[in-house]
Amino acid sequence: MTTKDLADLIFPNITKTIEDYEKEYPERDLPEGAKVTRYAPSPTGFMHIGNFMSATIDYVMAKQNGGVFYLRNEDTDGAREIEGAVEYIRHVLEHYNMNPDEYEYRDTQETKGIYGPYIQSERRDIYHAFIKHLIIEGKAYPCFLTQEEMDSIRESQTRDKKRIGIYGRFAKYRNLSPDEAAEKIKNGEKYTIRLKSSGDFNKKFKFNDLAFGEMEFPENDIDIPIMKSSNLLPTYHFAHLVDDHLMRTTHVIRGQEWVSSVPIHHELFKTFGFKLPKYVHTPLILKKDGDKIRKISKRLDPEARMTYYEEKGYPVYSVIEAIMTIANSNYEAWRESHPEAPFTEFEFSPKKMSASGALFDLDKLDNISKNYISKLKATEVFDMLDTWSKEYDKDFNDLINKYKEYTIEVLNIEREQKKPRKDYASLSEIKGQIWYMYDELFTDVTYEFDERFTKEDINEVLTTYFNEFYDDNDDKDTWFNKMKELTDKLGYCSNMKEYKENPDNYKGNVADISNIIRVGVTSKSQTPDLYIILKLLGKDRIVERISKIK
Ligand code: GLU
């Protein structure tokens, strides 16, 4: 029996060759310098911020020179698949406007691109053709080690402080003849297919990672499994080889946890004589925790999960800016000189990533976001708030839509000016800052009056002001002059300089008066422009409100 016979025994129905597939997946016809990137998540967990950073880099690097960004569903681990994970990935890409150029969505049966299927479990035959080729060439073999045997090998290796894995004398079935292997298979013995590695652990090779720079690794001498016995699908390593070769990926952007697998991938590509893609291993995302810096954790840190940003209502722009800022050290400077440009115009340079980890800071995100939101039009903020609250605060959504024009005016307070207020980092913060503008929410309030003033003082200021002075139609100057008149009339001082010289001659000053009015109307001692707030609320509603102060 030859290795070809053995390969036919294992894969009787696989007739296509590697060459056939290479014809089906031709070189891509793209402009010079265009990159082909892919986001290749395993649907075994919900997308976290590290995944998002990789996907963003995939996207920006592809868009930079007219390349292709595609989505590949790496679902070879059926048992660990989480329901809804794929749909969520799609949702996130849509939400952040980073839709892939090629994809396949099983639920809606949508697909785009000629390099599919883009779902690994649908590519079984393709992988088998590649594995079959290796068996024929004597570069892969069926391995009959049982789980117990492998456990005991691992134990002995741990005990003897040896490298873990199936290599050298541990690779017991590596040199079985095709006849011996065929007999075991015919007897129904379970097996996996392993690579017959050709590397020498004592030899080193150089590898250039676009982010981490030049690195040196020992060659791989481990006979890694390339096909799982459970579902006959390839292992990650093997699928990476086949898919990124056939789909003509030029840049593999993936988390730094894969750096240690480089020797395996190097060997696999060499074995087939395929060109190795370029690799960009993305750094870990770190966070400050007290005075320590540690890896961000899905378990400990809500902001590690992508759901956090949508729940809080951070604008798409803010999140992408924050990620780009930590992904590339010159992004911020670029943004300053290109305030209006879409982030895809930024020339992303993997060299400018921080190999030691990317420090993610929520305060920084808040700053970016406050700045961004402050520059939007009130109508734009309204639309964003409307979309967000529809999903996350239905009652508030009803309220802002019931009073839509009014809400837009409220959102416009101190907005269209040279230095707009930077109040909100996220949409979920808005209600907490404008609630007092809605009578429906103005119930059970706690007034923040200054304790220096008695109930009688407060009552006197409010009733005199609204009965004798305040008029909704006053312009700002008139309004302010009236406030001063009221101040003097009630024995407070409207001239701050004079007040400071003789404070004991007065009950208080003009700032105290405006503060009593502010608190009386809104309950808060700090608000944006009081003049506009009063105008928007209108005298009738105000009088009603102050009549209820006890
Ligand atoms: N499926 C792998 C993961 O989710 C992808 C790694 C890669 O991008 O190659 O970690």
Residues whose N, C-alpha, C, O or C-beta is under 5 A from the ligand:
A	BS01	LIG	A40 P41 S42 E74 I253 R254
